[in-house]
Amino acid sequence: MRALYQHAAFLLKSQFMASSQQHSLPPKSMHPANLLISLVLLLLTMTGCHGYVLLETPTTDGFHSKLPAPYTRAVVWGGRADTVQSASTWLLKKGLLVVDQTKVLQAAADQKVSLSGYQYLETDVLRMAKLVGARLVVFSNAEVGSWEALDWSGGFPRSQRVHSATIALRAVDVNTGEIEWSGKAQSTERFSNIEEGISLLTCHALATAWGMRNPGSVAPENICPPGSGLMTTEGSRHQTTPAASTREILTPSMNN
């Protein structure tokens, strides 16, 4: 599309120079066909030439007071299966042992504790997670917005479902209730691949929480490379002192 823009600009510039050089003649106007083509091309490139396939590097925030040792048993708890799956896979690759949600739900059923819908307490989740041998519960919260938009990346308008999302995760010790680490990632651009988008946002949120990338909107390309959505390098763990504002407690919802 850059070539189309350059072509349109060249047409407009050529007509302007031709008319300005002929001082003795009446001003020459651009041929209507060329004018129409140039305006259409400029409109496409300046306002409509946009695709939503890839997710740009999200803006993140996070902190950690301590990180789990290898083989720490953890439960990932949340309402969106894709977020839970992405976080579980990421933590498994870091050496943690992830206990499936179904075991927690079974323990809750045995104890006659309700953990479904909106009517549940985090303290109950922590208590049930402890019963199945977990030391941490990673609460996940996903806020996803979706709507229809026009995609002009192919040169012609095409309706496409696009999304924006914010993923927040925090790890809570089942014995003390202490938040050991927390990470949050927010998309800065709309994206169309919801599975890849959720996976990348989860990766960036976790990477920020673990100190593998700095908070903000800039991150090394090898942290969460497009196409995988998962960590491929350990990177370095930066020891930073988090601001108090980063210790935000987000109440997860099983329907989010």
Order of alpha helices (4+ residues) and beta strands (2+ residues): alpha-alpha-beta-beta-alpha-beta-alpha-alpha-beta-beta-beta-alpha
